[in-house]
């Protein structure tokens, strides 16, 4: 019979932050998968695989508003600045020139969603 694993203590868990971002472009980008792949490609080229894994990046597809072009990304609290730099270096999505601007960073998802207006 297999033993159950003990849950991780709250003090040992990875702390997370939620970064609300906005995409500025001439025409609307509706496809979340295109946004996600562009962010991941830039993140991997900027931080590398080890840095991206350490950052614990998680793009939240249900928190992306294609009309306002705003969304939320979850990240480890020690890697927020690296994520901001990576987003600033993203300059095209689907061959279209874009600027990704970070709007707000919060430790609570609801507060980040309020600032992202999702």
C-alpha positions as CSV (number, residue, x, y, z in Angstrom):
1,X,0.0,0.0,0.0
2,X,1.4,3.4,-1.0
3,X,1.9,6.1,1.6
4,X,0.3,9.5,1.1
5,X,2.7,12.4,0.7
6,X,2.6,15.1,3.4
7,X,1.3,18.5,2.2
8,X,3.9,21.3,2.0
9,X,3.8,23.6,5.0
10,X,2.6,27.1,4.2
11,X,5.9,28.6,5.2
12,X,7.7,26.4,2.6
13,X,5.4,27.1,-0.3
14,X,6.4,29.4,-3.1
15,X,5.0,32.9,-2.7
16,X,3.3,34.2,-5.8
17,X,2.3,37.5,-7.3
18,X,-0.2,38.4,-10.0
19,X,0.9,40.8,-12.7
20,X,-1.8,42.6,-14.7
21,X,-0.7,43.5,-18.2
22,X,-2.0,45.4,-21.2
23,X,-1.2,45.0,-24.8
24,X,-1.0,48.1,-26.9
25,X,-1.4,47.5,-30.7
26,X,-2.9,49.1,-33.8
27,X,-5.4,46.3,-34.4
28,X,-6.9,43.9,-31.9
29,X,-5.3,40.6,-31.0
30,X,-8.1,38.2,-30.0
31,X,-6.3,34.9,-29.9
32,X,-5.0,34.2,-26.4
33,X,-2.8,31.3,-27.6
34,X,-0.9,33.8,-29.8
35,X,-0.3,36.1,-26.8
36,X,0.7,33.2,-24.7
37,X,3.2,31.8,-27.2
38,X,4.8,35.2,-27.8
39,X,5.2,35.8,-24.1
40,X,6.7,32.3,-23.5
41,X,9.1,32.7,-26.5
42,X,10.4,36.0,-25.2
43,X,10.6,34.7,-21.6
44,X,12.6,31.6,-22.7
45,X,15.0,33.7,-24.8
46,X,15.5,36.3,-22.0
47,X,15.7,34.0,-18.9
48,X,16.4,30.6,-20.5
49,X,14.7,27.4,-19.5
50,X,16.1,27.3,-15.9
51,X,15.1,30.9,-15.2
52,X,11.6,30.4,-16.7
53,X,11.1,27.3,-14.5
54,X,12.3,29.2,-11.4
55,X,10.0,32.1,-12.1
56,X,6.9,29.7,-12.1
57,X,5.1,31.7,-14.8
58,X,1.5,30.8,-15.4
59,X,-0.6,32.8,-17.9
60,X,-4.3,32.7,-16.9
61,X,-6.4,32.2,-20.0
62,X,-9.7,32.8,-18.2
63,X,-8.4,36.2,-17.1
64,X,-7.6,37.5,-20.6
65,X,-10.0,40.1,-22.0
66,X,-9.6,40.2,-25.8
67,X,-11.6,43.4,-26.2
68,X,-9.5,45.5,-23.7
69,X,-6.4,43.4,-24.5
70,X,-5.6,43.0,-20.8
71,X,-4.8,39.9,-18.8
72,X,-3.1,38.4,-15.7
73,X,0.1,36.4,-15.3
74,X,1.0,34.5,-12.1
75,X,4.7,34.6,-11.2
76,X,7.0,33.8,-8.2
77,X,7.5,36.9,-6.0
78,X,11.3,36.9,-6.5
79,X,11.0,37.0,-10.3
80,X,8.5,39.8,-10.9
81,X,11.2,42.2,-12.3
82,X,12.4,39.5,-14.7
83,X,8.9,39.0,-16.0
84,X,8.4,42.8,-16.4
85,X,11.7,43.0,-18.4
86,X,10.7,40.1,-20.6
87,X,7.3,41.6,-21.3
88,X,8.9,44.9,-22.2
89,X,11.2,43.1,-24.7
90,X,8.2,41.5,-26.5
91,X,7.7,43.6,-29.6
92,X,5.5,41.5,-31.9
93,X,2.6,39.1,-31.7
94,X,1.6,37.3,-34.9
95,X,3.8,39.6,-36.9
96,X,2.1,42.7,-35.6
97,X,4.0,45.4,-33.6
98,X,2.9,45.5,-30.0
99,X,3.9,47.0,-26.6
100,X,3.1,44.9,-23.5
101,X,2.8,47.2,-20.5
102,X,2.6,46.0,-16.9
103,X,-0.3,47.7,-15.2
104,X,-0.3,46.4,-11.6
105,X,1.3,43.7,-9.4
106,X,-0.6,42.2,-6.5
107,X,-0.4,39.3,-4.1
108,X,-4.2,38.7,-4.4
109,X,-5.8,37.6,-7.7
110,X,-9.0,39.6,-7.1
111,X,-7.0,42.9,-6.7
112,X,-5.0,42.2,-9.8
113,X,-8.2,41.5,-11.7
114,X,-9.7,44.8,-10.5
115,X,-6.7,46.7,-11.9
116,X,-6.8,44.7,-15.2
117,X,-10.5,45.3,-15.4
118,X,-11.1,41.7,-16.5
